[in-house]
């Protein structure tokens, strides 16, 4: 299986990369900047994408998600962000994201989210459900 991590903070990206490898992903590609991500995701055709909302560059993670899903709706994108604002959550699901998990979520919940999304389900973290 293949995964993509789109996260501007290198430490956090490394944590997600390690988690995905521990979950059995053989290939994990990491992007730290918005520019070139859409093309990279479309070329890699990952089984899942961890997408941050705030990224350096010309577009947000939400913009990139929308662009990718318009081209290939089979790509499963999970927003993994600090944002809990309902407008971000609503937009993420409206544009086709399969999951929304905050960076405040425990690793066990992120694992649950990955499993659900790989199985074709959608996932919203418990923190968001409590808002």
N, C-alpha and C positions, 0 to 999 in steps of 0.2 A: 504494500500500500504506500501511497505517496501523500504528503501533506505540505502545506505552505503556511508559514508564519509571517505575518506582516505586522511588525512591531518596531517602533523607533528606538526604544530603550534596549540596549544590547543584553543587559543582565536578564531582563524579563524574557526577551526572545530566546535566550539560551535555556531558561527554565522551561519554556513551552516546547522547545526543540527536544530537550531531554525527556520530558513527559511523553511526547508523541513517540519517540524511539522506544521508551519503556512500554508503550501500549502496542508495539509491534509494527510501527511504520518504518519501512526500510529506507525511504528517502524523505528527508525533511529539508525544504528549501526556505531560506530566511531572507526577507526583504526589510530594510530599515527606512526606506524612503518611498513616497507615493509614486514617484516617476518610474515607469517601466514595470510596475506591479501587474497591471492589467494584462499586458502582453506576456509576462512571465507566467501568470496563472493559466492563461489560455494555452500556452505552449506545454506546460507541465501536466495539465489535466489532473490535479490532485483529487484524492478522495475526500479531503476536507481542507478548509482554509480557516486559520485563526486570524481574524481581521480586527485590528485596533481602529478606533474612530479617528483619533487625532494623529496625523502623520505629517512630517515635513514634506514639502513639495506642493504641487499644484492642485491636489485633490484630497478629499477626506476619504477615510475607509468606507463610509457610506456611499460616496460617489463611485468609488472603484467597484464596490459590491454591485451597485446598480448596473454599471457598464459591463461587468463580467457576466452577470446573469442574463442580460439582454442578448449576449452573444451565445452563451452556453448555460441554459437553465439547469443542467444536470450537476453543475459544480455546487457543492454544499459549503456554504460559508457560515461560520459562527462568529458573531461579533464578540470580542473579548476586550472589554473596555472598563474604564472607571465610571463612565456615564450611567446615571440612573434616571435621567430626565425622560419622562414618558414620550416626548416628541422624537427622541433618538430611537426608542424601542419601537414605536409605531412605524416610523420610517423604515427601520431595518426589516421588519416583517413584511411591510407593504412592498418593498423592492425585491423580496425573495430570499432574505437571509433565513437560514434554517434554525439558528439559535442565537440567544443573547445571554451572555454570562458576564458578570462583573469580575474585575480583578480582586474583589473582596471575597470571592467564592472559594471554598476549600477545594483542594486538589481532587478530593473524592467526587465532588460535584462536577468538576470539569471533566473527569473521566466518564461520569454518567452522561454528560452532555455529548461528548464525543461518540459514545456508544449509541445513544438515541439517534443522533444525526446520521451516523453511518448506516443505521437500520432504516433510514428514510423518514424518521419522525422529526418533529420540531421540538425545541427545548428552550425554556425560559427559566433562568436560575431562581432559586428560592428568594433571594434578596429582592428581586424585582417583583415577585409575586406578593411580597409583604408590603409593597408601597401602595 
